[in-house]
Amino acid sequence: MLFIRRWLVWLSRIHRVCGFGIQSPTDYAFVRYVVNEHWPYYAYEELTDKDWLTEKLGRLYFRLANWRQPRVMQEDRYQRYWQAGCRKTRFTADVDTVELARIEVEDIMTWNQLLPKCNDQSVVVVEDIWRNKEQWESMSQDKRVVISFDLYYCGIVLFDTHRYKHHYQINF
């Protein structure tokens, strides 16, 4: 059943595959070369999981860390993926400035704690957005969020105030 649902989600978003319809060169490059990159990275062999979704998201987080190169991140259950993407990243219980973070869509308290710590370079991944679409819409429409990507299994929000506000739905 899960297999059928996964394919239905993918087919419903097929017209958004590989960044089709994205006019911004920066956003297109992000989707094409970070989100939907299929090149077999050097660390993929050692970063395997039993669950297909955990592995799929973990590899995305690896690519995000490789792209963003955060110096400090909050401790996280995907820490080995983040660390493989950027070996210099230190993990702590709390951060002063958010460079790259991951939260669950239901974790409103953490979202509200992270927002004041975000700047133009901050990237926040919101996991399980398909479980609570209303909460995801509220997060992505927040006035501080500039660019948001809906990947169905997770959302990615950027806070770069030099750009125009835009929301993308991506086939991931």
C-alpha positions, 0 to 999 in steps of 0.5 A: 500500500505504501509503495502505491501511495509513494508512486501516486505522490510521485506521479502527481508531481511529475510536472515538477521534476528536475526543477521544471517551471522554476524561473530563478536560476538560483532556485533552479540550481538548488533544486537540480544540484542539491535536492534532486541530485542523483550522482552517487556521492562518495559517502552513500555506500556507508550511509545506508538505512533499512527504511527507504524514507530515512535513507532518502531524507538522509541523503538529502540532508547529506547534500544540504550539509555539503552545499551549506557547509554549516559550522555548528548545528543542533544535535540531531538523529540524522547527525551521521548524514549531516557530518558526512556532508560537512566534516567540520560541523560541530554538534551542540545542544543549542546554537546562537545562529541557525545555519542549518537545522531540522525540525518536525512539522508538529514541533511548533515550540522549536520552530518559534525558538529557531526563527529569531536565530535565523538570518539570510543564510539560514536553512531549516528543514521541516520534516513530515509536512504531509502529516500536517499540511495546515501547519506547513502552510503556516510555516511557509507563509510566515513573513520571515520565510522567503523561499520554501520548497515542498518536497512532500516528505519534508519542506525546506525554508530559506530566509534570504531577504534579498530575494522575492518570496516564493513557494515551490512544489518539487517532485522529490 
